[in-house]
């Protein structure tokens, strides 16, 4: 990774990465030299996403196509942190602390928060949310593109006709669409 002054960290399940995620990244790019996309390895809120490896591959497709405005990299650090504490969620606080140690020389590490996680009722559920606010700068995106991964999954899982399937796919970058179709993801009874 190049020499950085401002490194943004955007964590999510990315199940799948959507045009909503892209909009958050485009907003955050104005304040960061580089952004790390960190898919959750063991979600703290008990979500049960696709296997980590599949989401990592989808995210790589997303990064290769996304026009964000600054360099974007996929980071698998949560999987490494999970190996150190198997069976325990990887919390944002722990991730940020690990990245701060890794990039401690002349780099400000900040947390990028999407509009969903910025809602007080959600943010208060984050482990050590107040400490995160005190310890790291937080960039909070506004909602300009109201697309949720859960909505995309629901459409893709229940798509009975080609038009429904296309509606769900239109919420994704073409490379992510192709990955989902080629791997038959989110169809009822599949991974």
BELHU-V974941 format. One record per backbone hydrogen bond with DSSP energy under -1.0 kcal/mol. CO is the residue of the C=O (numbers start at 1). NH is the residue of the N-H. Records with the same first field share a line. If there is no record, write none. Layout:
CO = NH ; NH
This chain:
5 = 108
6 = 33 ; 34
7 = 110
8 = 36
9 = 112
10 = 38
12 = 40
18 = 22
19 = 23
20 = 24
21 = 25
22 = 26
23 = 27
24 = 28
25 = 29
28 = 31
34 = 8
35 = 73
36 = 10
37 = 75
38 = 12
42 = 90
43 = 46
51 = 55
52 = 56
53 = 57
54 = 58
55 = 59
56 = 60
57 = 61
58 = 62
59 = 63
60 = 64
61 = 65
62 = 66
71 = 35
73 = 37
76 = 79 ; 80
77 = 81
78 = 82
79 = 83
80 = 84
81 = 85
85 = 88
91 = 95
92 = 96
93 = 97
94 = 98
95 = 99
96 = 100
97 = 101
98 = 102
99 = 103
108 = 7
110 = 9
111 = 139
113 = 141
114 = 118
119 = 122 ; 123
120 = 124
122 = 125
123 = 126
126 = 129
128 = 132
129 = 133
130 = 134
131 = 135
132 = 136
137 = 111
139 = 113
145 = 147
148 = 152
149 = 153
150 = 154
151 = 155
152 = 156
153 = 157
154 = 158
161 = 165
162 = 166
163 = 167
164 = 168
165 = 169
166 = 170
168 = 171
169 = 172
171 = 19
173 = 177
174 = 178
175 = 179
176 = 180
177 = 181
178 = 182
179 = 183
180 = 185
181 = 184
187 = 190
